[in-house]
């Protein structure tokens, strides 16, 4: 047999003994040969013909139907026998191995297994050896096939699959390292887990599905109409029941050995099945929809998490990998476009719609990763949500106290807004929750919401430095507080107001400078009374929310990139439709006008309590300004794009009072400064801002180069806009997170005339 090449470090094992030369054991030998392992591999199997076939295939060098003669000289032993046969094999090994060879800090012989249930194998080892040998490393490759026997051996069976090791506290680290090397040589990803946790997880993800498949096929096969049933079975039936063709003896042994965990998993499934049966019986469409929609979207959602890929890309079945933008110099900006919906309002529409009584219809919903993560989190807390379909979402509200405990941590991706607002909303629930996010979000400060929530009576645990994850203890009695925010933050204000919904008495929040007021406006739209007097807003807990219809305006933060693109490009003439112009968000409009931009608001109106307008912008030469401090909180998310406007203006633009930019998805002051340095823009960084020396009216304002966006979507999009006045190509790396706020950005940029393309480098599994 000819083998391909598997990457992996050469194994130092002098002789590998595989006990049980079926599909799993044979494929291990095949994978080792494919990886270039030339040292001795021998096998023990009760079927002499299987051993002979393995020798003929070039998998093994020899073997025997007896175990004891093969033990001498073996440095690594792999037990690939059925779980119920494990005790006899362990007893024979314990008798055949010289005393002490599998013990100590550096065991001469290490032993592992491939069983899919670990507690039973551990018990066999304890009974056979009298203790768990330091050289015993229990393991389980998550791979298989319906085929059996050594003839079905596949050298690629373990490539890009997971192998779970379950070492004990006293297992020798050197033994673990050797077994890890064994599987890595086969191309597998090696993980570690406690024995009990392994058996619980596998009972749900592997053993239960097999049990259901066997049961379904057996039930249908015993019916009178079985020929008709199987003749007309569709692909879904065949896909699901494929695993019922697996080895019946092996699965009998697994269900016997892992009985308790399988029964627990089956109990949980029966509860869910009973709930769905009742919904079908009484025609409860909301309950059915909640189950089906939650399951459908969870399938995409968890695939994306496990593959470390984009949820939005998984959701839309797009390819994933390392994303790079290439922005060619020059281009034009003209046309009439509508950018995606406002992210802040999209988040809040799902949150308040879920807590309302009745059905909330949302249109214009932003189908970006951040808001999709919020939507999925509420599905996990029992809320039935239809969509999104072309920006339309229907939320079946469960009322203020209708949320249910999620089965695990709530993952909010890169969404700082979601994590901070969730902290307030979940502090008032009866159940505990944990909020987790991606690597970028894990670096962002959450003490600014956790500390005041604790003053209200919430019990919240954070990681070191007040960073995620957040563990929120449920069932706490909250009380309203008067809180003076030390910094201007709409997220902190909204967090406390949402907690105030569940608090006794009034919750009052004073802000040192105006911040976006979407939460207050939307609460009012849902019929909840919110008061404001000057710099203070407050509400009284204990009320209810009534379902509402929401038309999400286009996001002014997304529109900003095109506003700046038109503002710096000679000959531009662009209209952005239906843009939200909330007074707490229009800092970018005010700043661009102060810089001399030819920007007009037309068709002004109010939709669902939010003011909107069409923004018409043409090119006009910009001038550097000292950005007014009172405009900084009103444009905090728009500064990366505004820095590009400053780089293209006449004179110096000075920004102060923007410390908040240091703790966004990246340190945006430093990240932008590094990028500006790369393309040759003169600047000076200070702690709370930056001075940028603009290039003026020159056709080419700066050069090109390669920019690291640090995974920050706004940094990436800002330097695409910069290409309009660049003399050379600008290449921006690490751009996948643009999907968090602006899916379809590059397509829309090309529509108006920018010369930008995407390059995706596929990520190896």
Helices and strands as residue ranges (DSSP letters): E 15-19, H 23-34, E 40-44, H 48-56, E 62-64, H 68-71, E 76-79, G 83-85, H 86-96, E 110-113, H 118-129, E 136-137, E 139-141, G 150-152, E 162-165, H 173-185, E 189-192, H 195-202, I 203-207, H 208-221, H 226-231, H 235-241, G 242-245, H 248-257, H 259-282, H 285-306, H 311-315, E 321-327, E 334-337, H 343-355, E 359-363, H 369-380, E 384-389, E 392-396, E 410-411, H 416-427, E 433-436, G 441-443, H 447-455, E 459-463, E 467-473, E 482-484, H 490-500, E 506-510, H 518-525, E 531-533, E 536-540, E 549-551, H 556-568, E 573-580, H 587-594, E 598-607, E 610-618, H 629-632, G 633-635, H 639-647, E 652-655, G 659-663, H 668-679, E 683-686, E 689-693, E 705-708, H 713-722, G 723-725, E 730-733, G 736-740, H 745-752, E 756-762
